[in-house]
Amino acid sequence: MFTLAHISDPHLGPLPRVRVRDLMNKRFFGWLSWMRRRRGIHRLEVLAALAEDLGTLAPDHLVVTGDLTNIALLEEFSRVAEWLQGLGTPEGVSVIPGNHDAYVAVPWETSLAKWQPFMTCEAGQGGDAGADASHRGGPESFPFVRYRGPAAIVGLSSAQATPLFCAHGTLGTAQLERLRTLLRRLGEEGRFRVVLLHHPPSLDNIAWRKRLVDAVPFREVIAEAGAELILHGHDHNFGVERIPGPGGDVPVIGVPSASAGRASKHPIAHYQLYDIERDGKGWRVGVRARGFDAARGCFQEARSYAL
């Protein structure tokens, strides 16, 4: 059995010291939101309890589906890199960016490049569409593929700088075409294909300003090439949807923020474990949700079910 852990939207705080010139753009409103509300929700002690729980359960691999920063300050990217190293090695952790990680346009070299070891193909394992992703920067780094046990973990980026009051994301034609080629090959290899993206590919259950702009083309790729599991974050809620694949419906699952210290309009912090094993010619997947118990200051199992 292979166990995959999924967390999302940790929004690592507190914010570093902010200079006036850093706020002469959209960041000002994100900073204001943090000071007024979000800093009371996204708590370091919750992330510490999460790290302890993951250390105790020791899943085979951990994936993080974006929004690790808050307003994309350059110092935030360095802090997140240190935090990721505390969770595990790049061999044990895979990461993709979210919209908050592209809150404003920032140079790749001074921002997401700091997480590059956690979101690249290993040498000699990329194949076709992902072969040289390790040597690219920016959007060209995606999709990446990482082989772990029976799973092929495919990371996408829908992160982009957006106008004020918008938080939508786009994958783009080039990334989708690379994804199509990659999923076809991995399917032929008999891999359990796990697709990571930040924005849910929903057509109905997400606000227009937070949508995945090319959700329809993404769903068309899945319908043609297939996948076994799609994981996302972004809306800080549990999400379970199914979209058509060539051999049957593909589950699409989201989780709440990993750092939410209290329930608000969104649930308190949760993450999920996926126990994956072969079942004849198919797969069996058990899901265990673990939630933060604010009274006890730790995570505990909240529910379990089978896909």
Secondary structure, DSSP 8 states (H G I E B T S, - for coil): -EEEEEE------S-----GGGGSSTHHHHHHHHHHTGGGTB-HHHHHHHHHHHHHH--SEEEEES--SSS--HHHHHHHHHHHHHH--TTTEEEE--GGGGSS---GGGTGGGGGGGSS--TTT-HHHHTTGGG--GGGG-SEEEEETTEEEEE--------TT---B---HHHHHHHHHHHHHHHHTT-EEEEE-SS---SSSS-GGGSBTTHHHHHHHHHHH--SEEEE-SSSS-EEEEEEETTEEEEEEE---TTB-S-SSS---EEEEEEEEEETTEEEEEEEEEEEETTTTEEEEEEEEE-
